């Protein structure tokens, strides 16, 4: 990877041996190892260690989970917030594991649409949830810094499963709780 960074710097017309760039290949390698560490993580193991029996059948919502990922098309960051809701049927997740699950999938080369679906799908089955809703709101540097250069654009994706998909009252309650209710 470090040699590839040197090649990129040279292709840009830079001298990889100048003072400010000497350690750049090492720093870039370390940065990408961190930004893509989700490939070394098992999402099922993350949440499987934090499923608890609880007499609970209400909607549980965790909102504003920070998301940082890399667009697989340009290798540029996108960032924003993820909101998760689920209706338990006697089993609940440890709350911190939801944030860890988001990071696991986000720390891979991604498109926001797939990221949203992966999170929802991973949460539905292990606790036999009545339903799961995931909404991701993100800004994409590939859209803000290049191409159309739209600084205030935000992409919103959702994945609704079970009762969140099939029952408008459930979906609307979730959207209200995360601050995205319809007017």
N, C-alpha and C positions, 0 to 999 in steps of 0.2 A: 504494500500500500504506500509506503514511504517513497519508493521509486516512482510509483505512478504520480504522486504529488509533485515530485521533482520534474517529471515529464510535463505535467500540466503547467507548472510555473514557467518552464522553458518555452512551451507553446504560446504562452501569453506574452513572451518577450522579456521575461524577468530573468535575473541572475539568481539562482537558488543558493549561491554561495555568499551573497551580500549579507551584511550583519543582521538586518531585520528578518531575513528569510531562512537563515541557517537552521534553525530549530523548527521551522514551520512543518516540514514533513512529519516529524515526530508528534507535534501538537495536533496536526490534522488526524493522524492515525488514532491517537488517544481520544480525540473528540468523536470520531465516527464509531469507535468501539463503544463509547458511552451512549451515543445517540441511537445505536442499533443493538443495544444489549438485550432487547426483547427476543431476539433470535435464540438466545441461550436460556430463555426462561420458558417454563411450561405453565400455561394459563390454568389448566385444570388442577395442577399441584398448588398453585397460588391460592385458589379459592377452596380447594378440597380440604385444606388444613384449617379452615375457619368457617365451617358449617355447624350451627348450633341448633339443637332442639329447643323450640320455644313455642308456647301456645299463642301463636300470633297469626292472624289472618287479615291484617290491615296492609295498606299501601305504605311502603317504606321508600323514602326518597333521599338521595344524596345528590346535592347540586353543586355546581361551580367547582368541579374537580378540574384542576389545571391539566391541559393537554399540550404536549410539545411533540411534534413528529416531523418527519421529512417526506416531502412529496416525492414519490418514486419517479415522476416524470422529469424533474429538474434537479433533484437532490437539494432543494431549498426548503427551509422550515415552513411549517404551518403551525399555528398555535391558537389556543382558545380554551373553551370550557366544555366539559362533559357533564350531563345530568343523567342520573340513573334512578329508575323507579322499579319496584317490583311488588307483587302481592304474594306474601308468604302463605304457605300451607303447612304450618307447624315446624318449619325450619327457616333460619335466618342466616345471613352472611355477617361475619365480622366486618365492621364498617371500613376499617383500613384496607382490607383485602380488595374492596371495590376499587379504591384508588390505585392499588398495586396492579390490578388487572388492567385498568385503563393504561397505565404506564407500560405494561408488558406488550400490549398490542401497538401502542403508539411508538414505542422504541424499535420500530421496524420501518422499512421503506413502505409507505402507505399511500392510499387514496382515502379521503375522508369517508366516502360512502362505505367502503369495505371495513374500515376501522369501526364504524358505528354498528354494522351488522355483526362483526366478530364479538364485540363486547356483549351485545344482547343475546346472541346465540349461546355464548359460554355461560351466561347467568341463568338461563331458563331451566335447563334439565337437571342440574345437580340437586336442586331443592324442590323439583317438581312445582315450580312457581305457577300460580294461576295466570300470571302475565308479567311481562317485562317491557319497559319502555326505556329507550336510550336516545338522547338528543345531544348532538355535538354542534357547537357553534365555533367556527374558526376563521381566522384570517390567514391567507396564503401569500407568502412573500413572492411566489412565482407570478402571482397576479398583481401584486402591489409594486414590485421593483422592476419588472420587465414586462414585455408584451403590452397589454392594455393599460398598465400602470394606474389601476383604480385603488386609491389609498383607503377608501372607506368601505370597501366591499367586505362582506362577511358571508360565508357559506354555512347553511344550516342543514344538517342531515338528521333523519330519525329512523329508528327501527322499533317497530311496535309488534310485540308477539303476544299470543294468547288474548286475554281479556283487554289488554291495551289496544289491540288491533280490532277486536270484534265488538267491543262495547264503547260507544262514544262517550258515555258518562265517565267511565274509567279513564279513557284517554284525555278527556277534558279536565278531569281532576288533576291528573299528572301535569298537564300543560299549565294549569293555573298555579300549581305548587312550585313549578320551576320558573314562573314569571313569563310564560309564553301563551297565555290563554288567548282565545280568539275574541276580537272586539264585537 
